[in-house]
Amino acid sequence: ETDWGSLDFLVVDTPPGTGDVLLSLAQTIDIAGAIVVSTPQKVAQIDAVKGIDMFKKVHVPVLGLVENMSGFVCGSCGHITQVFGSNDLQSLVEGSGAEIIGKVPLDPGLVQSSDNGQPLVLSFPDSAPTKEFHKIADIIVNKLSSN
């Protein structure tokens, strides 16, 4: 019975997978769209594809797929190392209709900003993850605005 007031968007972060939480949400409220998040590991990507399939079955549009921990950004030189491998997410999701809308790298600034109680986007506005978050947000807003 929470009164959220007037909202432009309400984002719900759910546990990974295709469990009861997602099904209950899809059956209880009108969901404008889902963003599926995966990591570069093959098993996580397979789960992401299952999530995309589940959202299709309950008629929730998948606005996009985001790869989290998509490489590690060196704090000294900015080079990106593929710590978790570089499985081809695009070929895995082909045929699902889902579009990759972003790849967010690991960044040492995340630990520092989290320890200071500040969002990364405020503490490190020019960082690679911050730029990627802004790009992803713009894509989502544009997709929702055109629906």
Secondary structure as UniProt FT lines:
FT   HELIX           20..28
FT   STRAND          34..38
FT   HELIX           42..57
FT   TURN            58..59
FT   STRAND          62..73
FT   TURN            75..77
FT   STRAND          80..81
FT   TURN            83..84
FT   HELIX           89..93
FT   TURN            94..97
FT   STRAND          100..106
FT   HELIX           108..115
FT   TURN            116..117
FT   HELIX           120..123
FT   TURN            125..126
FT   HELIX           128..145
//
